[in-house]
Amino acid sequence: MKVYISASFTNRLKMRPVRDRLWALGHTVVSSWIDETVKPDFLTSHEWGRKLAEKDRAEVLSADLFLLDAEEISTGKAVELGLALGQFHLKLVWIVGTPKHLFHHLADEIIQDWETCFKKLEKQFSSHDLKDASIL
């Protein structure tokens, strides 16, 4: 299953082990922001920001499962959640952690923590399911 992890950019290092665990479970993680590089010198800040936003938008839209880490509030995460909820009929939306605002309650699942999330994924989606067909 294609998975997008949404978290505050300052938590990207914390999300790397989450991404690695999802990979180990057989999922494809499409959240390239976790390994974001520095802005190339030949791009302006506006150009770089636009390119990053478009890339992140495409990755959110491509995912079967959108996972939002609720640890911190971030405007970027809020926009990504809005994009995912706008495709409610095409993807699952899970919040991991304590909901921080009203729109978190629109998610398909609110999951206590990452360990519980991994266990739910293992139980609900086997490797066979992931290789044979999309779940949606």
C-alpha positions in Angstrom: 0.0 0.0 0.0 1.2 3.5 -0.7 1.5 5.5 2.5 2.0 9.2 3.1 3.3 10.3 6.6 2.3 13.8 7.5 4.2 15.4 10.4 5.8 18.7 11.3 9.0 19.3 9.4 10.9 19.6 12.7 9.9 16.0 13.5 11.3 14.6 10.2 14.1 12.8 12.0 11.6 11.2 14.3 9.6 10.0 11.3 12.5 8.2 9.7 12.2 5.1 12.0 8.4 5.2 11.4 9.0 5.2 7.6 11.5 2.3 8.0 9.0 0.3 10.0 6.3 0.8 7.3 8.8 -0.3 4.6 9.6 -3.4 6.7 5.8 -4.2 6.8 5.8 -4.1 3.0 4.4 -0.7 2.4 5.7 1.9 -0.1 6.2 5.2 1.7 5.8 8.2 -0.6 6.7 11.0 1.9 10.0 12.2 0.4 9.9 15.3 2.7 11.3 13.1 5.4 14.7 13.2 3.6 14.4 16.7 2.2 17.6 18.4 0.9 18.6 22.0 1.1 17.5 24.6 -1.5 19.6 24.6 -4.6 21.4 28.0 -5.1 19.9 28.6 -8.5 16.3 28.6 -7.2 14.7 31.5 -5.3 13.0 30.7 -2.1 9.6 31.2 -3.8 10.5 28.7 -6.6 11.9 26.2 -4.1 8.8 26.5 -1.9 6.5 26.1 -4.9 8.3 23.0 -6.1 8.3 21.4 -2.6 4.6 22.2 -2.2 3.7 20.6 -5.5 5.8 17.5 -4.8 4.2 17.0 -1.4 0.7 17.6 -2.9 1.3 14.9 -5.5 2.6 12.5 -2.9 -0.5 13.0 -0.7 -2.8 12.5 -3.6 -1.0 9.3 -4.7 -1.3 7.6 -1.3 -3.8 4.9 -0.4 -3.3 5.6 3.3 -2.6 9.0 4.9 -1.1 8.9 8.4 -1.0 12.2 10.3 1.3 12.4 13.3 -0.7 14.5 15.8 2.3 15.4 18.1 2.6 19.0 17.0 0.4 21.5 15.2 1.7 22.6 11.8 0.1 24.6 9.0 1.7 22.2 6.4 0.1 19.2 8.1 -3.3 20.9 8.1 -3.1 21.6 4.4 -2.0 18.0 3.7 -4.9 16.7 5.9 -7.3 18.8 3.9 -6.0 17.3 0.6 -6.4 13.8 2.0 -9.9 14.4 3.3 -10.8 15.9 0.0 -10.2 12.4 -1.4 -12.1 10.6 1.4 -13.5 8.1 -1.1 -10.1 7.1 -2.5 -7.9 6.7 0.6 -7.9 5.9 4.3 -7.0 8.8 6.7 -5.6 7.9 10.1 -4.6 10.2 12.9 -1.8 8.9 15.2 -1.9 10.5 18.6 -4.3 12.7 20.4 -6.5 14.8 18.0 -5.5 18.5 18.2 -8.4 20.1 16.4 -11.9 19.6 15.1 -10.9 18.3 11.6 -8.9 15.5 13.0 -12.2 13.9 13.9 -13.0 13.5 10.2 -10.4 10.8 10.0 -11.3 7.2 9.4 -9.3 6.1 12.5 -7.8 7.8 15.5 -5.0 5.6 16.8 -3.3 6.0 20.2 0.4 5.8 19.1 2.7 4.5 16.4 3.2 1.1 17.9 -0.6 0.5 17.9 -0.7 1.8 14.3 1.9 -0.7 13.2 0.0 -3.6 14.9 -3.2 -2.5 13.2 -1.5 -2.4 9.8 0.0 -5.8 10.3 -3.3 -7.3 11.3 -5.5 -5.5 8.7 -3.2 -5.6 5.7 -1.1 -8.7 5.0 1.8 -8.8 2.6 -0.4 -10.8 0.2 -3.0 -8.0 0.1 -0.3 -5.4 -0.6 1.2 -7.3 -3.5 -2.0 -8.4 -5.2 -4.2 -5.3 -5.3 -5.0 -2.0 -3.9 -7.2 -2.2 -0.8 -9.5 0.5 -2.1 
